[in-house]
Amino acid sequence: MKRRHWKILGAMLLALALVLAAAITVLWPLSPGPYLHRAVSGEILDRCGRPLYAFLSGDQQWRFERSLDELGPRIVQATIAAEDKRFYRHHGVDWRAVVRAAWRNVARRRVVSGASTITMQVVKPFVGNGGFRFAPPTLRKLWQAAQAVRLERASTKDEILDAYLNSAPYGLNLSGVEAAARRYFGKPARELTPAEAALLAGLPKSPTALMPLRNPNGARARRDYVLGRMRDEGFLTRAEYDEARNQPVRVQWHAFLDSAPHFAMRYRAEALEHGRVHSTLDAAIQETAERLAANGMKRYGGRGGISNTAIIVADVPEARILAWVGSGGFYSTPGGGQVDAARALRSPGSALKPFTYALAMEKNLLYASETLFDESLDYGRYQAENFNREYMGMVSASYALSHSLNVPAVNVLNRVGLNPMYVLLHRAGLTTLTRPAEEYGLGLTLGSCEVRLDELTAAYRMLAALGEYRPLRDTETRPESAPVRLLSRGVCLKIYAMLEQTLPGEFDRELVRADGGATRACWKTGTSSGRRDAWAFVFNAQYVVGVWMGNNNSASSDQLVGMHAALPLAARVFRALPKSSAPDWPDPGDDLREVRVCAVSGMPATEFCPEAAEEWLPREQCVNRTCGMHGPGARESRPGGAKDWNLARANNPLPLRGNQGESSQQPTNAPRILDPPNDAEFVLTGEKAGDRIALRSSVDLDSAVHWYLDNRYLGASQPGAPLRVDLTQGTHSLACMTDVGAIDTVNFSVRLPEAHLKFQGG
């Protein structure tokens, strides 16, 4: 066959290919999905849509999907002006641009102009697939054009432009204009100025050569060209064009946010699958909590044996988590800052006591005003003692809870019963109580279990929400759980009253906000056995803040005391929270009622109580438990000791103080203080152990004796084991009481030696 015939055959085959391509374009349906969607970066957003954390996409690109509305008009205008001014008028291929480009290229005998439309650029990455990988450039270009026409038939213009703006290359590993805007300008694309939008719109032409961090002059020249096109297309006025063209190129490297890393890691897979996870976190509160946590760790600077902390902040009305700090430093915490301490199992110490008292009031077994007895307590296999091993004697339930006394809390739990407490904690979301209730024992109220900070914060949020429990929400897509009432409103109002205290730093003054409202807050601390964990919870009707401090390896430290370590940090976080539109303190309404109570026992008063006062108690609370201390004959009675203490069942007689005639005389087994004798005077020696005396009474060999110095409970002496007290200068009152309530009182004084007094005077 002659050469001329081969040319004719080639022309016929090319024509046939074009006809087939056209037929395919018309007849072959196209699924636009692969062309319009790419693997995207996973992103964690806060409740207002602000970015918190980002993950690289599966193809190692930074690509944040945004709709055209989210991107804003400026970048859309700049892109159309720079890449495809007839985008909304052609059907995938701009034939006028093709003819123009061909004429210029032939005239100059080299490629000086292209004719790719935005649609053709969207399909271009897929043209090299399959058999077209090795096809001649002209045939690949024809196939690209055919695919562009097919895509136009299967999609809308906005969908195609959306795909382009979310996948075009902008230098480095940035795909999509949102990633470029945040990397180069530190802002979302919708906030770009005309000059910034023009600079980014010009980069896809040559993203490596024009990358502004390396070639700002080249990027500026391309920007000015795009600005001119925007002016010519009517997107900019002459004044806007002149202003934008005179602006310098202000680009710099901006890191993508990595706030709330522990929270983000839990949702990494979901974020990469769906592109975005809308969390309930608040970016400003999260940043503040992270900063205060890091500063809190710097305060110790490796000293004091505290290396880690975790913080949860939640709003009370909606049960949303506003801040989640899993460690004091994600990369700098000894033992691994990547470990989420907010979900770690830790002993809560006294942080469970409010639930014990609340449950006792709910079951009509305790009044907030009721007097409890704080002394050493022995339940056989379990002995309860206070944290500081000091005892306060008779105190109100409110005082016992606010001062975190252990013995009264154990007594109250013994009253309520272990199983009801166990059930309440389970219903309040503490899933980590997996052993039978009996294994925790009465020490449950003192923290003989393991809990998580996030779950215990949710339980405290239940108290703050006046008894309605809901699991804390951490994403906006998670449906709200219906509230479950665990405690009555009146009982929780009394918990508010019992735990309302000034925060550290506010003891000497009233802290007043700028809006004039005084700060009101409740708080409770906890310290685990062995000082391995320090806890603090601060709440009101707006917010609840939970803080844990300790070490990842559970090492103990003398500094790990909730009051001194965790509470100051929790107070700083709480004070930094913004004022909410919700009330910061609950309205009691008619959930409380006034009840006449005995001034001594704090129980609902009877006709025999010598003095009474008014107390607000929950309306639902029955007053069937009345004062058992006072009865006919002007006698006082009380239980024999701290074990099973209950002033509704007091039956051990005591003489009333004062001159009551024959009825005021001591019973035959009444104690008498033998040492020190009444009106004794002691002189301090200054020698080691030389200024200490043993306390003796007439009944030491028969029973235990409880001793009080200046109305402060010292402890109990046992037969054969006298109690000793260190002497201090001044005049003192000493009292003793037997288990049946009989008492005796003496006074004595202690002074310095004469020589010492002369030295001080001279």
C-alpha positions in Angstrom: 0.0 0.0 0.0 1.3 3.4 -1.0 2.2 6.1 1.6 -0.8 8.2 0.4 -3.1 5.3 1.2 -1.7 5.0 4.7 -2.4 8.7 5.4 -6.0 8.3 4.1 -6.4 5.3 6.4 -5.0 7.2 9.3 -7.3 10.1 8.8 -10.3 7.7 8.5 -9.3 6.0 11.8 -8.9 9.3 13.6 -12.3 10.5 12.3 -13.7 7.2 13.4 -12.2 7.7 16.9 -13.7 11.1 17.1 -17.1 9.8 16.0 -16.9 7.0 18.6 -15.8 9.5 21.3 -18.8 11.7 20.4 -21.1 8.7 20.5 -19.8 7.6 23.8 -20.2 11.1 25.1 -23.8 11.2 24.1 -24.9 7.7 24.9 -22.7 6.4 27.8 -24.0 7.6 31.2 -21.3 8.7 33.7 -21.2 8.5 37.4 -19.8 11.8 38.7 -18.8 10.5 42.1 -15.1 9.6 41.5 -14.5 12.9 39.7 -16.2 15.1 42.4 -14.9 13.5 45.6 -11.4 13.0 46.9 -9.9 11.6 50.2 -10.1 14.5 52.6 -8.3 15.5 55.7 -10.1 14.6 58.9 -11.1 17.7 60.9 -12.4 18.2 64.4 -14.5 21.4 64.7 -15.9 23.0 67.8 -19.5 23.8 68.3 -19.3 27.0 66.3 -17.5 25.4 63.4 -14.0 26.6 64.4 -11.2 24.1 63.7 -9.6 22.3 66.6 -7.6 19.5 65.1 -6.7 18.2 61.7 -5.4 14.9 60.3 -3.7 14.3 56.9 -5.9 12.6 54.3 -5.2 9.1 53.1 -3.1 10.4 50.2 -1.0 12.6 52.6 -2.6 15.8 51.5 -4.1 18.6 53.5 -7.6 18.9 52.0 -10.4 20.4 53.8 -13.8 20.2 52.0 -15.9 23.3 52.0 -19.0 24.2 50.0 -19.1 27.2 47.8 -21.1 29.1 50.4 -18.5 28.3 53.0 -15.6 29.4 50.7 -17.1 32.8 50.0 -17.5 34.7 46.8 -14.0 36.2 46.4 -12.1 33.0 45.8 -14.9 31.8 43.4 -14.6 35.1 41.4 -10.8 35.0 41.3 -10.7 31.3 40.2 -13.2 31.9 37.3 -11.3 35.0 36.2 -8.0 33.2 36.3 -8.9 29.7 34.9 -12.2 29.8 32.9 -14.0 33.0 32.4 -16.7 31.3 30.3 -17.2 28.5 32.8 -20.9 29.1 33.2 -21.5 29.4 29.4 -19.7 26.3 28.0 -20.5 22.6 28.3 -17.2 21.2 29.4 -15.0 22.4 26.5 -14.5 26.0 25.6 -14.2 25.8 21.8 -13.4 29.4 21.4 -10.5 29.0 23.8 -9.4 25.9 21.8 -9.3 27.8 18.5 -7.5 30.7 20.1 -4.9 28.5 21.8 -4.3 26.5 18.6 -3.8 29.7 16.6 -1.3 31.1 19.1 0.6 27.8 19.3 0.9 27.4 15.5 1.9 31.0 15.1 4.7 30.8 17.6 5.6 27.2 16.8 5.4 26.2 20.5 2.9 25.8 23.2 2.2 29.2 24.7 -1.5 28.9 25.6 -3.8 26.2 26.8 -7.5 25.7 26.6 -8.3 23.5 29.6 -11.5 24.4 31.3 -12.2 24.0 35.0 -14.2 20.9 34.2 -11.3 19.4 32.2 -9.0 20.0 35.1 -11.4 18.2 37.4 -11.3 15.1 35.2 -7.6 15.3 34.3 -6.2 13.2 37.2 -8.4 10.3 35.9 -7.5 10.5 32.2 -4.2 8.6 32.7 -5.9 5.6 34.2 -6.3 2.3 32.3 -5.2 2.0 28.7 -4.9 5.8 28.3 -1.8 5.8 30.4 0.3 5.1 27.3 -1.9 6.9 24.7 -0.5 9.8 22.7 -1.0 13.3 24.3 -3.5 14.3 21.6 -5.7 11.2 22.2 -5.5 11.8 26.0 -6.5 15.4 25.5 -9.5 14.3 23.3 -10.5 11.7 26.0 -10.2 14.4 28.7 -12.5 16.7 26.7 -15.0 13.9 26.2 -15.0 13.1 29.9 -15.5 16.8 30.7 -18.5 17.0 28.5 -19.9 13.8 30.1 -19.3 15.3 33.6 -21.1 18.5 32.6 -24.1 16.4 31.6 -24.1 14.5 34.9 -23.4 17.3 37.3 -24.2 20.9 38.0 -21.8 23.8 37.4 -21.6 24.5 41.2 -20.8 20.8 41.9 -17.9 20.9 39.4 -16.6 24.3 40.7 -16.9 22.9 44.3 -14.8 19.8 43.3 -12.1 22.0 41.7 -11.8 24.4 44.6 -11.5 21.4 47.0 -8.9 19.5 45.0 -6.8 21.9 43.0 -3.0 22.0 43.9 -1.8 25.1 45.7 1.8 24.1 46.5 3.4 21.9 49.1 0.9 19.1 50.0 -2.0 21.5 49.9 -5.0 20.4 47.9 -8.0 22.7 47.9 -8.2 26.4 48.6 -9.3 26.0 52.3 -6.0 24.3 53.2 -4.1 26.9 51.2 -5.8 29.8 52.9 -5.2 28.4 56.3 -1.6 27.5 55.6 -0.5 30.7 53.9 -2.8 33.3 55.6 -3.9 31.6 58.8 -7.6 32.2 58.1 -10.5 30.3 56.4 -11.0 31.0 52.7 -14.3 32.9 53.3 -12.2 35.6 55.0 -9.8 36.2 52.1 -9.3 39.7 50.8 -9.4 40.2 47.0 -5.6 40.3 46.9 -5.3 37.1 48.9 -8.0 35.3 46.8 -6.2 36.4 43.6 -2.9 35.1 44.8 -4.3 31.7 45.6 -6.4 31.5 42.4 -3.2 31.9 40.4 -1.2 29.1 42.1 -2.8 26.0 40.3 -1.2 27.1 37.0 2.2 26.2 38.4 1.9 25.4 42.2 5.6 24.5 42.7 7.1 27.3 40.8 4.8 30.0 42.2 4.6 28.7 45.8 4.6 32.0 47.7 6.8 30.9 50.6 9.7 30.3 48.1 8.9 32.6 45.3 7.0 35.6 46.6 7.9 37.8 43.6 6.6 35.2 41.1 3.4 34.7 43.2 2.9 38.5 43.2 3.2 38.8 39.5 0.7 36.0 38.9 -1.6 37.7 41.6 -1.5 41.0 39.7 -2.4 39.3 36.5 -5.4 37.6 38.2 -6.5 40.9 39.7 -6.5 42.4 36.2 -8.7 39.6 35.0 -11.1 40.1 37.9 -11.3 43.8 37.0 -11.9 43.0 33.4 -14.7 40.6 34.3 -16.4 43.1 36.5 -15.6 41.3 39.8 -13.6 44.3 41.1 -14.1 48.1 40.7 -11.1 50.2 39.6 -10.7 51.4 43.1 -10.7 47.9 44.6 -8.3 46.7 41.9 -5.8 49.6 42.7 -6.1 48.9 46.4 -5.5 45.2 46.1 -2.6 45.6 43.6 -0.8 47.9 46.0 -0.9 45.4 48.9 2.3 43.5 49.6 2.3 39.7 49.6 1.8 38.8 53.3 2.2 35.1 53.4 3.8 32.9 56.1 3.7 29.4 57.4 0.7 28.9 59.7 0.5 25.5 61.5 -2.8 23.7 61.5 -4.5 23.6 64.9 -3.8 20.7 67.1 -6.0 21.5 70.1 -7.9 18.8 72.1 -5.6 16.0 70.8 -6.9 13.3 73.1 -10.5 14.1 72.1 -9.4 14.2 68.4 -7.7 10.8 68.5 -11.0 9.1 69.6 -12.7 10.5 66.5 -9.9 10.2 64.0 -11.5 7.4 61.9 -14.8 9.1 61.8 -13.2 12.4 60.8 -11.2 10.8 58.0 -14.4 9.0 56.8 -16.7 12.0 56.8 -14.3 14.9 56.6 -15.5 16.7 59.6 -16.7 15.9 63.2 -18.7 18.7 64.8 -17.8 18.4 68.5 -19.5 20.2 71.4 -16.1 21.6 72.5 -15.6 25.4 72.7 -12.4 26.4 71.1 -11.8 29.4 73.4 -12.6 27.4 76.6 -10.5 24.4 75.3 -7.5 26.7 74.7 -7.9 28.3 78.1 -8.1 24.9 79.8 -5.0 23.6 78.0 -3.0 26.7 78.9 -4.0 26.5 82.5 -3.2 22.8 82.7 0.2 23.3 81.2 0.9 26.2 83.5 -0.3 24.1 86.4 2.4 21.5 85.6 5.0 24.2 85.2 4.2 25.4 88.8 5.6 22.1 90.0 8.4 22.0 87.5 9.1 18.4 88.1 9.2 18.9 91.9 6.6 17.7 94.3 6.0 14.4 92.6 3.1 15.6 90.4 3.6 15.2 86.6 0.2 15.1 85.0 -3.3 16.5 85.1 -6.6 16.2 83.3 -9.5 18.6 83.0 -13.2 18.3 81.9 -15.4 21.3 81.5 -19.2 20.8 80.8 -22.2 23.0 80.6 -24.9 22.1 83.0 -28.1 23.0 81.0 -27.2 21.0 77.9 -24.8 18.4 79.3 -22.2 19.3 76.6 -18.5 18.9 77.1 -16.9 22.3 76.4 -13.2 21.3 77.1 -11.4 18.0 77.3 -7.7 18.1 78.4 -6.3 14.6 78.7 -2.9 15.5 80.0 -0.8 18.4 81.1 1.3 18.1 77.8 0.6 15.9 74.9 4.3 15.5 74.1 5.9 16.5 77.4 4.2 14.5 80.1 6.4 11.9 81.9 5.0 8.5 81.3 3.3 9.4 78.1 1.2 12.5 77.5 -0.7 10.7 74.7 -2.5 8.6 77.4 -5.9 10.2 78.0 -5.9 10.6 81.8 -9.5 11.9 81.7 -10.5 8.3 80.9 -8.0 6.5 83.2 -9.2 4.5 86.2 -8.3 6.3 89.4 -9.4 6.2 93.1 -11.7 9.2 93.8 -11.1 9.6 97.5 -13.7 11.8 99.1 -15.2 13.0 95.8 -18.1 10.5 96.2 -19.3 11.8 99.6 -21.8 14.3 98.2 -23.7 11.4 96.6 -23.8 9.5 99.9 -25.3 12.5 101.7 -27.7 13.2 98.9 -29.0 9.6 98.9 -29.4 9.7 102.6 -31.6 12.8 102.4 -33.5 11.3 99.5 -34.4 8.3 101.6 -35.4 10.4 104.6 -32.5 9.1 106.7 -30.6 12.4 107.1 -31.3 16.1 107.4 -28.7 18.7 106.3 -29.0 20.3 109.7 -28.7 17.0 111.6 -25.9 16.6 114.1 -23.4 13.8 113.5 -20.6 12.6 115.7 -17.0 12.6 114.5 -14.6 10.3 116.4 -12.7 7.2 115.7 -14.9 4.5 114.4 -14.5 0.7 114.4 -16.7 -1.6 112.4 -14.7 -4.7 113.2 -12.9 -5.5 109.9 -13.2 -1.9 108.8 -11.9 1.1 110.8 -12.6 4.6 109.6 -10.5 7.6 110.5 -10.2 11.2 109.2 -7.6 12.3 106.7 -5.7 14.3 109.3 -6.4 11.8 112.1 -8.1 14.6 114.1 -11.8 14.5 115.1 -14.3 17.3 115.6 -16.9 15.6 117.9 -20.5 16.8 117.3 -20.9 18.6 114.0 -23.8 19.2 111.6 -24.1 17.1 108.4 -23.4 20.3 106.4 -20.2 20.9 108.2 -19.2 17.2 108.0 -19.6 17.2 104.2 -18.1 20.6 103.5 -15.1 19.8 105.6 -14.9 16.2 104.2 -14.9 14.4 107.5 -14.6 10.6 106.9 -16.3 9.1 110.0 -19.6 10.9 109.6 -19.7 9.9 105.9 -19.1 6.3 106.7 -21.8 6.4 109.3 -24.3 8.0 106.8 -23.5 5.3 104.2 -24.0 2.6 106.9 -27.4 4.2 107.5 -28.3 4.3 103.8 -27.0 0.8 103.0 -24.2 -0.2 100.6 -26.4 -1.5 97.8 -28.6 1.6 97.3 -25.4 3.7 97.1 -23.9 1.3 94.6 -27.0 1.5 92.5 -27.1 5.3 92.6 -23.5 5.6 91.4 -24.2 3.1 88.5 -27.3 5.1 87.5 -25.2 8.3 87.6 -22.9 6.8 84.9 -20.0 5.3 86.8 -19.5 2.3 84.6 -16.2 1.3 86.3 -17.8 -0.1 89.4 -17.7 -3.6 88.1 -17.1 -5.6 91.3 -20.0 -6.6 93.7 -20.9 -3.9 96.1 -19.8 -5.9 99.1 -16.2 -5.9 97.9 -16.1 -2.1 98.1 -17.6 -2.1 101.6 -18.4 1.1 103.6 -15.1 2.5 102.2 -17.0 3.2 99.0 -17.9 6.7 100.1 -14.2 7.3 100.8 -13.1 6.1 97.4 -12.5 2.3 97.7 -13.2 2.0 94.0 -11.9 3.3 90.6 -13.6 5.9 88.5 -13.0 8.0 85.4 -12.8 11.8 85.4 -15.3 12.2 82.5 -17.9 9.9 84.2 -17.5 11.5 87.6 -17.9 14.9 86.1 -21.1 13.8 84.5 -22.3 12.6 87.9 -21.5 16.0 89.4 -23.3 17.6 86.5 -26.4 15.6 87.7 -26.1 17.3 91.1 -25.7 20.7 89.5 -28.8 20.0 87.2 -30.9 19.3 90.4 -31.0 15.6 90.1 -31.5 15.0 86.4 -28.8 12.8 84.9 -27.8 12.7 81.2 -24.5 11.4 79.8 -22.3 14.2 78.7 -22.4 14.9 74.9 -19.2 15.3 73.0 -20.4 15.6 69.4 -23.3 17.6 67.9 -24.4 14.6 65.9 -24.9 12.4 69.0 -28.6 12.5 69.9 -29.5 14.1 73.2 -30.4 11.5 75.9 -33.7 12.0 77.8 -32.9 13.2 81.3 -33.4 10.6 84.1 -34.3 11.9 87.5 -32.1 10.3 90.2 -32.6 12.8 93.0 -35.3 15.3 93.9 -34.7 19.0 93.3 -35.0 19.8 97.0 -32.3 17.4 98.0 -29.9 18.8 95.3 -30.7 22.3 96.5 -29.5 21.3 99.9 -26.3 19.8 98.3 -25.8 23.3 96.7 -26.2 24.9 100.2 -23.9 22.3 101.8 -21.1 22.7 99.2 -21.2 26.4 98.5 -17.9 27.8 99.5 -15.5 30.5 98.4 -12.9 29.4 96.0 -9.1 29.6 96.6 -8.0 33.2 96.2 -11.4 34.6 97.2 -11.3 33.9 101.0 -10.5 37.5 101.9 -12.8 39.3 99.5 -15.9 39.1 97.5 -15.1 38.5 93.9 -17.4 40.5 91.7 -17.7 40.1 87.9 -17.5 43.0 85.5 -21.3 42.7 85.1 -21.8 43.1 88.8 -22.8 39.5 89.6 -21.1 37.9 92.6 -19.3 34.6 92.0 -21.1 31.7 93.5 -19.7 28.2 93.3 -19.9 24.8 95.0 -16.8 22.6 95.3 -15.7 19.3 96.6 -12.2 17.7 96.7 -10.9 14.2 96.9 -7.6 12.6 97.9 -7.0 8.9 97.3 -5.5 6.6 99.8 -1.7 6.9 99.8 -2.0 10.3 98.1 -1.8 9.0 94.6 -4.7 11.1 93.2 -5.9 14.6 93.8 -9.4 15.6 92.6 -11.5 18.8 92.6 -15.0 19.5 91.2 -16.4 23.1 91.0 -19.9 23.7 89.8 -22.9 26.0 89.7 -26.0 26.1 87.5 -23.9 27.1 84.5 -20.8 25.0 84.5 -19.1 22.0 86.1 -15.3 21.7 86.1 -13.6 18.4 87.0 -9.8 18.2 87.6 -7.6 15.2 88.4 -3.9 15.5 89.2 -1.4 12.7 89.8 1.1 10.6 87.9 0.7 8.1 85.1 2.5 5.4 87.1 0.3 6.1 90.2 3.3 7.2 92.2 2.3 8.8 95.5 3.3 12.3 96.6 2.8 14.4 99.7 1.7 17.2 97.4 -1.2 15.1 96.0 -4.0 16.5 98.2 -7.2 17.6 96.5 -7.5 20.8 98.5 -4.0 22.0 97.8 -3.2 20.6 94.3 -6.4 20.1 92.2 -8.7 22.7 93.7 -6.6 25.8 92.8 -6.4 24.6 89.2 -10.1 23.9 89.1 -10.8 27.3 90.5 -8.6 29.1 87.9 -10.4 27.2 85.1 -13.8 27.9 86.6 -13.1 31.7 87.0 -12.0 31.9 83.4 -15.2 30.6 82.0 -17.4 33.1 80.1 -20.6 34.3 81.5 -23.5 32.3 80.2 -27.0 33.5 79.5 -28.3 30.8 81.9 -28.7 31.6 85.6 -25.6 30.7 87.6 -27.6 29.6 90.7 -30.8 27.5 90.8 -34.1 29.1 91.8 -35.3 27.2 94.9 -39.0 27.9 94.0 -41.2 25.9 96.3 -38.8 22.9 96.5 -37.8 23.9 100.1 -39.9 24.5 103.1 -39.1 25.9 106.6 -39.0 23.4 109.4 -38.6 24.0 113.1 -35.5 22.0 114.3 -33.8 21.5 117.6 -31.0 23.9 118.1 -28.8 21.1 119.5 -29.5 18.0 117.5 -30.6 19.7 114.2 -33.5 17.3 114.0 -37.1 18.4 113.7 -37.9 19.7 117.1 -40.4 18.2 119.6 -42.1 19.8 122.5 -39.3 18.8 124.8 -36.5 20.6 122.9 -35.3 23.6 125.0 -34.3 25.7 122.0 -35.3 25.6 118.3 -34.4 27.3 115.1 -35.8 27.5 111.5 -34.2 25.4 108.8 -35.0 25.0 105.1 -35.4 21.3 104.2 -36.5 19.6 101.0 -40.2 19.8 100.6 -40.4 16.1 99.7 -38.5 15.1 102.8 -40.6 13.7 105.6 -40.1 14.9 109.2 -40.9 11.5 110.7 -37.4 11.4 112.3 -37.6 13.9 115.1 -35.2 14.8 117.9 -34.6 12.0 120.3 -32.1 13.9 122.5 -34.8 15.7 124.6 -37.6 14.1 126.4 -39.7 14.5 129.6 -37.9 15.4 132.7 -35.5 17.9 131.1 -33.0 15.2 130.3 -30.7 14.9 127.3 -29.9 11.6 125.7 -27.5 10.6 122.9 -26.0 7.4 121.4 -23.1 5.7 123.2 -20.6 6.4 120.4 -20.0 7.2 116.8 -21.0 3.7 115.6 -24.6 3.7 114.5 -25.0 7.4 115.7 -28.5 8.5 115.1 -30.1 11.3 117.2 -33.6 10.2 116.2 -32.9 7.1 118.4 -30.9 8.6 121.3 -31.6 6.8 124.5 -28.6 7.2 126.8 -29.4 9.8 129.4 -27.2 12.9 130.1 -27.8 15.6 132.7 -28.7 19.0 131.3 -26.1 21.7 132.0 -27.0 24.4 134.5 -28.8 24.4 137.9 -31.7 22.0 137.5 -32.0 21.0 141.2 -32.0 17.3 141.9 -32.3 16.3 138.2 -29.0 17.9 137.4 -26.9 15.8 139.7 -24.4 13.4 138.1 -25.4 9.8 138.0 -23.5 7.3 140.2 -21.2 6.2 137.3 -20.4 9.8 136.3 -16.7 10.4 135.6 -14.5 12.8 137.6 -11.4 14.3 136.0 -8.4 13.4 138.3 -5.6 14.8 136.2 -5.3 17.7 135.7 -7.2 18.8 138.8 -9.5 21.8 138.6 -7.7 25.2 138.6 -4.3 23.6 138.2 -1.4 25.8 137.0 1.4 24.4 134.9 4.8 26.0 134.0 6.3 25.2 130.6 9.8 23.6 130.8 10.8 23.8 127.2 12.2 20.3 127.3 11.4 17.6 124.7 8.3 15.7 125.8 8.5 17.6 129.1 5.4 19.7 128.5 3.0 16.9 128.1 0.5 15.5 130.6 -1.6 12.3 130.7 -5.3 12.8 131.1 -6.9 10.7 133.9 -10.5 10.2 135.1 -12.2 8.2 137.8 -13.6 5.7 135.2 -10.5 5.1 133.1 -10.4 1.4 134.1 -14.0 0.8 133.4 -14.8 2.4 130.0 -13.6 4.5 127.2 -13.6 8.3 127.9 -13.9 11.0 125.3 -11.9 14.2 125.9 -12.5 17.7 124.7 -10.0 20.6 125.1 -11.4 24.1 124.6 -14.4 22.6 122.8 -12.1 20.7 120.4 -12.4 16.9 120.4 -9.0 15.3 121.3 -9.9 11.6 121.1 -10.8 8.7 123.3 -8.8 7.0 126.0 -9.2 3.3 126.6 -8.8 1.3 129.8 -5.1 1.1 130.4 -4.3 3.5 127.5 -4.5 7.1 128.7 -4.7 10.0 126.3 -1.8 12.6 126.5 -2.0 16.3 125.5 0.8 18.8 124.8 0.5 21.9 127.0 0.3 25.4 125.4 0.4 28.8 127.1 -3.0 30.2 128.2 -6.1 29.3 130.1 -7.9 26.1 129.1 -11.1 24.2 129.6 -11.0 20.4 129.6 -14.1 18.1 129.5 -14.5 14.4 129.4 -17.5 12.3 128.5 -18.3 8.6 128.8 -20.1 6.4 126.2 -23.3 6.9 128.2 -23.0 10.6 128.0 -21.9 11.5 131.6 -19.5 14.5 131.7 -17.1 16.4 133.9 -15.3 19.7 133.3 -12.2 21.3 134.8 -10.2 24.5 134.1 -6.4 24.8 134.1 -3.7 27.4 133.0 -0.3 27.1 131.5 2.4 29.9 131.7 6.0 30.5 130.8 8.8 30.3 133.5 9.7 33.6 135.2 13.1 33.7 133.7 11.7 33.5 130.2 9.2 36.2 131.0 12.0 38.5 132.2 14.0 37.8 129.1 11.1 38.6 126.8 10.4 41.8 128.7 14.0 43.0 128.5 
